Amino acid sequence: MAPRLQLEKAAWRWAETVRPEEVSQEHIETAYRIWLEPCIRGVCRRNCKGNPNCLVGIGEHIWLGEIDENSFHNIDDPNCERRKKNSFVGLTNLGATCYVNTFLQVWFLNLELRQALYLCPSTCSDYVLGDGIQEEKDYEPQTICEHLQYLFALLQNSNRRYIDPSGFVKALGLDTGQQQDAQEFSKLFMSLLEDTLSKQKNPDVRNIVQQQFCGEYAYVTVCNQCGRESKLLSKFYELELNIQGHKQLTDCISEFLKEEKLEGDNRYFCENCQSKQNATRKIRLLSLPCTLNLQLMRFVFDRQTGHKKKLNTYIGFSEILDMEPYVEHKGGSYVYELSAVLIHRGVSAYSGHYIAHVKDPQSGEWYKFNDEDIEKMEGKKLQLGIEEDLEPSKSQTRKPKCGKGTHCSRNAYMLVYRLQTQEKPNTAVQVPAFLQELVDRDNSKFEEWCIEMAEMRKQSVDKGKAKHEEVKELYQRLPAGAVKALCKECVVERCRVLRLKNQLNEDYKTVNNLLKAAVKGNDGFWVGKSSLRSWRQLALEQLDEQDGDAEQSNGKMNGSTLNKDESKEERKEEEELNFNEDILCPHGELCISENERRLVSKEAWSKLQQYFPKAPEFPSYKECCSQCKILEREGEENEALHKMIANEQKTSLPNLFQDKNRPCLSNWPEDTDVLYIVSQFFVEEWRKFVRKPTRCSPVSSVGNSALLCPHGGLMFTFASMTKEDSKLIALIWPSEWQMIQKLFVVDHVIKIMRIEVGDVNPSETQYISEPKLCPECREGLLCQQQRDLREYTQATIYVHKVVDNKKVMKDSAPELNVSSSETEEDKEEAKPDGEKDPDFNQSNGGTKRQKISHQNYIAYQKQVIRRSMRHRKVRGEKALLVSANQTLKELKIQIMHAFSVAPFDQNLSIDGKILSDDCATLGTLGVIPESVILLKADEPIADYAAMDDVMQVCMPEEGFKGTGLLGH
């Protein structure tokens, strides 16, 4: 039994030798007999792509076999979404909110916190009418407390397997797609919750955060000289423990409380001694909370890279923690038992997944909370399990052996201990009636959804069974009658395609040989050089496409609904230039450029035309496009005219072009009392045209209106034109001015005159301008300039990193390394045709520019501040976008991203002034657009580079800026 591919070749083997015009009815019947009849008889093993009569392999084994009802629908069993008995409710991960879900579960299982939140007054009373909740109105919590109330009530009594915390997350303004620092989130949210509850009248509600989580310690400093002891009391809601270099939790606590010596430059100023003295400093624990949160500082800042890292070292901890040795006042109850372990899976500080192992305070059983999935641990034991083996650490440290009642983890970042008491909480926390009514309503919606899904499943199954019976009946009527013949036109086309594919390689060699021979007389044809280089590949792609169309024309694959017109349209959008279209001009005629085409013989063109019958044909006697010739001739005439104008202007104004022998206001020349003024913008654009006349249009107008106010007065004083405004004007000799008036349109004459004051032996020289200065507009311009410098937004400044307090002169002042004859424009690379110049508009040709208009100079006048202050970026500098109301602290964060230097290692200065006030805005610090700030970085600590178990990462996160956690 021959495979379909062999049947295909056998059916069409004759087409490789028979010309299309020689195809007979006998050939068609041969193809039919070999190719199609086996399909109808069921000889082939699978459905034939090009045969509509093949009834094999179209899924009959599925319809005729045993039917699985689940194959008739794609609806999961709604009971899978139902909460199991005696289990907790999960939380949906909204993208990257697993860190939020873990803390919500930990706080939910703090019964005292949950009870206090239930006692908090709610605006839900306005939502509930006399006989219950309004059915047509959805409940929307208004405060963070109300969001927590509703979430906790759903977690306690919902019938769902998991609930959606999107309302709570949205209320905090958190980005669901960005993973944040879980420890920072815990601190900020506890602070926000404490501040919110502090306004409550009920003391059990108002003080719940302090009662549950707040402890107190003191910073104690003792003078070695006089023994004076000073204390600074401080509250804490968690203890931040350094784990680097430690293996046990108790070692971390001991280091947190260890004594520190203050010596040398770090000596302590003793008020009793009234001088700096050697001293010792340590932390004393004064009181501990009911719930002790221990933050293991796994995520540390690497001062060398400027990024955060995760320490993947194992830390051992016990289920029972005796804190009495660490507190100042002995004799109390300080024995704690482990109630939660928060885990970060992954080796990077900026990715991974957060889960929580939490102990049920009522049953004493441990549960693993992993977003929607909640798993109960066996035997009431904490089982950290697979989390410790998901990712290999760099150090490949083996997991230490743990004794009974102890655990070790390299992924735990927070341990929660509860004060051990004799009595266990047996009474469950009751959900308030108004919240329970909301939960009941949500449960009703869930039950309605389950019924609806079950009904949809039943309807799909019923339809599927009916369809099954219908198809079984159809199969009894198969096979269909045979088709006795194929379409002759399709067979002829198929014959042509197969024959050309078979002889393509031979024709390729033939064409190459023909191209080597010289073309005689006018028998040749023009062919694009690009088309000649790739004609074989183009032909092969075209034949493959046509062969596919021929197969589809003989019969689509069973079940195919491809629209032929649509497929052609898609191919048309994707295809590039066809054969010989590379020598078509925009008007559809032969292009005028002979470099892009070559003449081939009639024999070569005949071979190529067999493969590309629709290709554009251009005999050797064919004239080029007349329209393109006219445009080319006009372009050549314009270029010649531009060259002539440029040469004339360059000859007439040689010193102005070469920037030689220029007058200076601060050193007025003795041989003249009058100097004329034009815009420096005009001079720069004129020089560009003279250097490259074929690429630019001539400058026709001086455009001095840009230097004048709306009243016609001059905008610059004599003093300013000698200093800051000197970059905006160009001084012209009287002889040059006469030539400028002949060559250009002069809209306004501006000149400076020197006048001697006094009759005899003049002691004073005055300089007056014509037109005169407009004081009001000048003052307005200065005010606007100062306002722009103080109130800018999204302006560019430059930060230059200094190495060993040295800056190379050629880097800090590159203009000193440019000769007077070589300007910045000379050093620019030539722009390709069609690229836009920011100072010009382009014509249709892409290379011809329009003449300068007065509007250009008006726009230029609006930009004088920016253009005159433009800074030339040098090596070692980076440009930053800043705003005037941005603080120095925010700028340091930007610099950290750009240079990988931590904010506390940055020493910034501008014009010799140290920038140190992190709270000050850039505007008040004198940072203006185009400023250059010097950055001197402190040397990083070398110990971080030697850490074996730190995983390096790329970019630090943005933090909780702009969220509700910071009061926004």
GULOVEX-197880 format. One record per residue (C-alpha): residue in one letter; x, z, y. Coordinates in steps of 0.5 Angstrom, whole numbers, plus 500, padded with zeros to 3 digits. Example, Ala and Ser with C-alpha at 12.3 -4.5 7.8 and 13.67 -1.06 7.14 Angstrom:
! GULOVEX-197880
A525516491;S527514498;
//
This chain:
! GULOVEX-197880
M500500500;A504497506;P504502513;R500499519;L507497522;Q508493516;L501490516;E502488524;K509485523;A506481517;A500479521;W504476527;R511474524;W508466524;A508467532;E515468533;T516461531;V510457533;R509455540;P502458544;E500451544;E500450537;V496456535;S491453530;Q485456527;E489457520;H494462524;I488466527;E485467520;T492469517;A493474522;Y485477521;R487477513;I493481513;W492485519;L484487519;E481486512;P486492509;C483497515;I476495513;R477496506;G480503507;V487501505;C491504511;R491511511;R490512519;N486509524;C489503527;K490503534;G488495536;N482495530;P475497532;N473496525;C478501522;L473506519;V479511517;G482517520;I477518525;G476525523;E471524517;H474530513;I472535519;W465532519;L464532511;G468538509;E465545510;I464547518;D466553521;E461555527;N467557531;S469550532;F462548536;H464553542;N470555546;I466562548;D469568545;D465574543;P463578549;N464584544;C471583545;E471585552;R467592551;R470598551;K472602544;K470609543;N474614545;S479610549;F481609556;V479603560;G485598562;L486595569;T487587570;N494585573;L492580579;G499577578;A505582580;T501588580;C503592574;Y507597578;V500599582;N496599575;T501604572;F501609578;L493609578;Q493611571;V497616572;W493619578;F487618574;L489623568;N491628574;L484632573;E485636579;L486630583;R480626580;Q476632581;A478633589;L477625590;Y470626587;L468631592;C470627598;P464625602;S463618602;T459612606;C455611599;S450615602;D448610607;Y448605601;V443609597;L436609598;G431614596;D429611589;G436609588;I441603590;Q439597593;E439591588;E440586592;K446589596;D453590593;Y457596594;E463595598;P468601599;Q470602606;T476607606;I482608601;C479614598;E472611597;H476605593;L480611589;Q473614588;Y470608585;L476606581;F476613578;A469613576;L469606573;L475608569;Q472614566;N465611565;S465604565;N463600558;R468594560;R475594556;Y478593563;I476593570;D478589576;P482593582;S482587587;G478591592;F483597592;V489592592;K486588598;A484594602;L492596602;G494589604;L498588598;D501581596;T499580589;G504575587;Q510579589;Q513585585;Q515591589;D519597589;A514602584;Q518608587;E517606594;F509604593;S508611590;K511615596;L508611601;F501611598;M502619597;S503619604;L497615606;L493619601;E495626604;D494623611;T487621610;L485627606;S488632611;K481630616;Q477633610;K473640612;N473642604;P480645603;D480643596;V480636598;R484637604;N490640601;I490637594;V496633595;Q500639597;Q497643592;Q499638586;F505635588;C508638594;G514643593;E520646598;Y527646598;A532648604;Y539645606;V543651606;T550650610;V555656610;C561656615;N567658611;Q570662617;C565667619;G560666613;R554664617;E548661613;S544656617;K537653613;L533647614;L527647610;S524641608;K518639603;F518634598;Y513630593;E519628588;L526629587;E530623587;L536624582;N542620581;I543617574;Q550614575;G555617571;H550622567;K547622560;Q542628561;L536629566;T539636567;D546633569;C542629574;I538635577;S545639577;E548634581;F542634586;L543641587;K551642587;E555644593;E558639597;K564641601;L565639609;E572638611;G576634615;D573629619;N566631616;R567639618;Y561643621;F560645628;C558652627;E554655633;N557662631;C564660632;Q563655637;S567650634;K568645628;Q569649621;N570647614;A563649610;T559648604;R552645604;K547645598;I540644596;R536650594;L529650591;L524654594;S518652591;L516647585;P509644585;C504644579;T506636578;L513635578;N515628580;L522626578;Q525619580;L530617576;M534612581;R535606577;F535601583;V541602587;F543598593;D550594592;R554594598;Q558589596;T553584594;G548586599;H542586594;K539591589;K541592582;K538596576;L542601572;N541600565;T544607563;Y541611557;I538618560;G536623555;F530628557;S526633553;E518634553;I519641555;L523642562;D525649564;M526649572;E528657572;P535656573;Y535651578;V530655583;E532660588;H527666586;K527668579;G521671575;G516666576;S513661571;Y517655572;V516651565;Y514644565;E511639560;L512632560;S506628562;A508621563;V514616563;L514610567;I517604564;H520598567;R522593562;G527588564;V534588567;S533586574;A531590580;Y527584582;S523582576;G520585570;H514589568;Y511596569;I508600564;A506607563;H506612557;V501618559;K499624556;D491625556;P491632558;Q485634554;S486632547;G494632548;E495625545;W499620548;Y497613550;K501607553;F498603559;N500596559;D495593564;E489591560;D491593554;I491601552;E494603545;K494610542;M500613540;E500616533;G501623531;K500626538;K507624540;L511620545;Q513613542;L517609547;G518604542;I520597543;E521597551;E528600550;D530593545;L526588549;E533586554;P540587552;S544590557;K551588559;S554594557;Q551593550;T551601549;R548604543;K542608544;P544615543;K541619538;C535624540;G533631537;K526633536;G522634542;T527630546;H527622548;C532617551;S531611555;R534606559;N528603562;A524610565;Y524610572;M520616573;L518622569;V512626571;Y512634568;R506638569;L507646570;Q505649563;T499654563;Q496658557;E489655558;K488648557;P483644561;N477643556;T471641561;A471634563;V471632570;Q464630572;V462623576;P458625582;A451622581;F452617587;L458614583;Q455614576;E449610579;L454605581;V457605575;D451604571;R449598575;D456595573;N455597566;S448593567;K451587569;F456587564;E451588559;E447582562;W453578561;C454580554;I447577552;E448571556;M455569553;A452571546;E446566548;M450561550;R454561543;K448561539;Q446555543;S452551542;V452553535;D445550534;K447544538;G453543533;K450544527;A445538529;K450534531;H454535524;E447533521;E447527525;V454524524;K453526516;E447521516;L452516520;Y457516515;Q452514510;R451507513;L459506514;P463501513;A460496518;G460489517;A467485518;V469481524;K470474521;A475471527;L479474533;C479471540;K483465540;E485466547;C488473546;V491470540;V495465544;E497470549;R499475544;C503469540;R507467547;V509475548;L511476541;R515469542;L518471548;K520478546;N524475540;Q528470544;L529474550;N537476548;E538469547;D535466553;Y539472557;K546469554;T543462556;V541464563;N548467564;N552461562;L547456567;L549461573;K556459572;A555452573;A555449580;V548447582;K548439584;G544436589;N537439591;D535440584;G536448585;F532454587;W533460591;V533467587;G534474589;K541477587;S537483586;S532480581;L538476578;R542483576;S535486573;W531480570;R532482563;Q530489564;L524487568;A522481563;L522487557;E518492561;Q513486563;L512484556;D511491553;E506492558;Q503485556;D503486549;G500493550;D494489554;A493484548;E493490543;Q487493547;S484487548;N483486541;G480492540;K481499543;M483505539;N476509537;G474514541;S478511547;T474510554;L480507558;N477503564;K482496564;D481496571;E483503573;S489502568;K491496572;E490499579;E494505576;R500500574;K499497581;E500503585;E507505580;E510498580;E516496585;L518489587;N516484582;F521478580;N524474586;E520478591;D526481594;I527475598;L520475601;C520476608;P515480612;H511474613;G511472605;E516466606;L523465604;C527470608;I533468613;S538472610;E542468605;N547474603;E541476599;R539470595;R543465591;L542458589;V540457581;S540450577;K533447575;E534449568;A536456569;W529457574;S525454568;K528459563;L526465568;Q519462570;Q517463562;Y518470563;F515470570;P510465571;K507468577;A514469581;P515466588;E518459588;F523457593;P526450592;S533449595;Y530444600;K525450602;E526452610;C526459612;C521463615;S520460622;Q517466625;C523470623;K528465626;I524466632;L525474632;E532473630;R534468636;E530473641;G534479638;E541475639;E539473646;N537480647;E544483644;A548478648;L544480654;H545487653;K553486652;M553482659;I549488662;A554493659;N560489661;E558488668;Q556496669;K562498666;T566494670;S563496676;L563503675;P569504671;N571511673;L564514672;F564511665;Q571514663;D569520667;K576520671;N577522678;R570525679;P569529685;C568537685;L564541690;S568547689;N574543691;W571538696;P575532697;E578531704;D577523704;T569524705;D564528708;V558525703;L557526696;Y551523692;I548527686;V544524680;S542527674;Q547528668;F542526663;F542519667;V549519666;E550521659;E544516657;W548510661;R554512658;K551511651;F548504653;V555502655;R558504649;K553501644;P549496648;T546492641;R543499639;C540501646;S536498651;P539498658;V538504663;S534501669;S532507673;V536513676;G530518675;N532523680;S525526681;A527531675;L532534680;L526535685;C520540686;P513537686;H514538694;G520533694;G525539695;L532540692;M531545686;F539547686;T543551691;F550549693;A553555690;S549554683;M551547683;T558549683;K557554677;E551554672;D547548675;S553544675;K552541668;L545538670;I548534676;A553529676;L557527683;I558520685;W563517690;P559513696;S563507694;E560508687;W553510690;Q553503693;M554500686;I549504683;Q543502688;K545495686;L545496679;F539501678;V532503681;V533509685;D527513686;H530518690;V536519694;I540526694;K546527697;I551533700;M554533707;R560537709;I559539717;E564542721;V561548725;G564549732;D567545738;V574547738;N578549732;P573549727;S573556723;E567554718;T565549714;Q557548712;Y554544706;I547541707;S543537702;E538532703;P533533701;K533540703;L532546698;C525548697;P526556697;E519557694;C520553688;R527555687;E525562686;G519560682;L524557677;L529563677;C523567675;Q521563670;Q528562667;Q529570667;R522570664;D523565658;L530569657;R526576656;E519573653;Y522568648;T519567641;Q522564635;A529562639;T535561636;I541566636;Y548565632;V551571628;H559570627;K562574622;V569577625;V574578620;D580583622;N577583629;K580576630;K576570632;V580563632;M580560639;K578553637;D572556633;S570560639;A571554644;P571548641;E570544647;L577546649;N579541643;V576535646;S579530650;S576528656;S576521654;E573523647;T566526648;E561528643;E557522643;D564518641;K565523635;E557522632;E557518626;A553511627;K545512626;P542507621;D537502623;G530505624;E533513625;K529516631;D534518637;P530524640;D531521647;F528515646;N522511643;Q523506638;S520499638;N517495632;G524492630;G527499629;T533498632;K531496639;R529502644;Q525502650;K527503657;I528510660;S522512664;H520517669;Q517521664;N523522660;Y526526666;I520530667;A520532660;Y528533661;Q527538667;K522542663;Q528543658;V534544663;I534551661;R535550653;R539544654;S544547659;M545553654;R545549648;H551553643;R555549639;K555552632;V562553629;R565555622;G563562620;E557562624;K550562622;A543561626;L538566626;L531565629;V529571633;S524574638;A525578644;N520583641;Q524584635;T527590634;L535591632;K533594625;E529587623;L535583626;K540587621;I535585615;Q535578617;I543579617;M543582611;H539576608;A544571611;F551575610;S550580604;V552585608;A548592608;P544594615;F548601615;D555597614;Q554592620;N557593627;L554588632;S556587639;I555582644;D559580650;G563587648;K557591648;I556595642;L549594639;S547601636;D540603638;D536600631;C529601635;A531597641;T528590642;L533584642;G530583649;T532590652;L539589649;G540583653;V540578647;I538572649;P537565646;E543561644;S547568644;V553569640;I553576636;L559578633;L558582626;K564586623;A562589616;D565595613;E569594607;P564595601;I566601596;A570598590;D567603585;Y560598585;A564592582;A566596576;M560598574;D558595567;D551596566;V549594573;M545587573;Q546583579;V540579582;C539574588;M534576593;P532583596;E524584597;E521584603;G518591602;F511593604;K512591611;G505589614;T501592609;G496598609;L501603606;L505603613;G498603617;H497596618;
//
